[in-house]
């Protein structure tokens, strides 16, 4: 379990979890001392940033590829598809926040978690 950040009095867990709220806190945690000196916080900040990039890229690709295929299906199926995609992203986000808050280094596999570890120097 990560130790407490001595200069702020806030545990590393309490700092790492909000890194997933958007990419903005993640960037702040990577720039501000003492947070940028903690490998646990850096890992979750990088994983959050990479997850946000992946969500954008995957949604654009799905929008193009699946969007063309769904033109031939009723509008209700299109809405259902995008709601399921959104639900999937929400579940991944909740798991990441809860794991970070509970002091666990949860790696999104196969690519995002490994890249986050490399960037964080873990």
Secondary structure by P-SEA (a helix, b strand, c coil): cccccccccccaaaaaaaccccaaaaaaaaccccccccaaaaaaaaaaaaaaaaaaaaaaaaaaaaaaaaccccaaaaaaaaaaaaaaaaaaaaaaaaaaaacccccccccaaaaaaaaacc
